[in-house]
Amino acid sequence: MLLPQQVLCTVFSQYVQTYSGSASGYKRLIIACSESTFSFSSHKHPFLTMKLEICSFSGYKIYPAKGKTYVRLDSRTFRFINGKAASYFLQRLNPRKIRWTQIYRRLNKKGMTEEVQKKRSRRTVKHERAIVGASWDAIRAKRNQKPDARAAARQAAISKSKEAKKAAVAAKKAANPNPSQPKVSKQQAKGFAPKAAATSR
């Protein structure tokens, strides 16, 4: 069985033989070793991307050959970017309360460059319209009246309504000339005798 270093050397030698024609062919060659993943990157040739892990505590990216791995008794694996993150995790600290973690920064909106949109203030446009039974000219004339003229018009309207009530009462009296007839109940009208008054001994 070959060690990872030996596999890396063989793959690297094959790559160099393939592109040995020019120095720029592997100018930006990046060789990364992470478990069984080998990645080669060049700006001229198609390449595989590096396998990046995410820190279980801080949320930062862990590049190949970096970081720590912690395997719990239930066979669950956790990856940490450094010993500090692993120590905080084992102390059961909450990453939402630690300022340098990604989740804290996301929750508290740190480092987010958002364009502040200008709030559009809607102006209320007043439309002057006529009401049923009154034209717009009449409404405008009443609105522009002086307080004295308005009070005089109100008094005239009150006196007019009082006179109308008096006229209605007079017409009612003229229609019913004998208002002094005794009131007769329904039972008396039907012929029942009135109740006898209670006498005390």
WOMOZI-V577571 format. One record per residue. SS is DSSP state (H for helix, E for strand, L for the rest). OMEGA is omega as a letter, one per 20 degrees, with the letter a starting at -180 (NA if undefined). Layout:
{{SS OMEGA} {SS OMEGA}}
This chain:
{{L a} {L r} {L r} {H r} {H a} {H r} {H r} {H a} {H a} {H a} {H r} {H r} {H r} {H a} {H a} {H r} {H a} {H a} {L a} {L a} {L a} {L a} {H a} {H r} {H r} {H a} {L a} {L a} {L r} {E r} {E a} {E a} {E r} {E a} {L a} {L a} {E r} {E a} {E r} {E a} {E r} {L a} {L a} {L a} {L r} {L a} {L r} {L r} {L r} {L r} {L a} {L r} {E r} {E a} {L a} {L a} {L a} {L a} {L r} {L r} {E r} {E a} {L a} {L a} {L r} {L r} {L a} {E r} {E r} {E a} {E a} {L a} {L r} {L r} {L r} {L a} {E r} {E r} {E a} {E a} {L r} {L a} {H r} {H r} {H r} {H r} {H r} {H r} {H a} {H r} {L r} {L r} {L a} {L a} {H r} {H a} {H a} {L a} {L a} {L r} {L a} {H a} {H r} {H a} {H r} {H a} {H a} {L r} {L r} {L r} {L r} {L r} {L r} {L r} {L a} {L a} {L r} {L r} {L r} {L r} {L r} {L r} {L a} {L a} {L a} {L r} {L a} {L a} {L r} {L r} {E a} {L a} {L r} {E r} {L a} {H r} {H a} {H r} {H a} {H r} {H r} {H a} {H a} {L r} {L r} {L a} {H a} {H a} {H r} {H r} {H r} {H r} {H r} {H r} {H r} {H a} {H r} {H r} {H r} {H r} {H r} {H r} {H r} {H r} {H r} {H r} {H r} {H r} {H r} {H r} {H r} {H r} {H r} {H a} {H a} {L a} {L a} {L r} {L a} {L r} {L r} {L a} {L a} {L r} {L a} {H a} {H r} {H r} {H a} {H r} {L r} {L r} {L r} {L a} {L r} {L a} {L r} {L r} {L r} {L a} {L NA}}
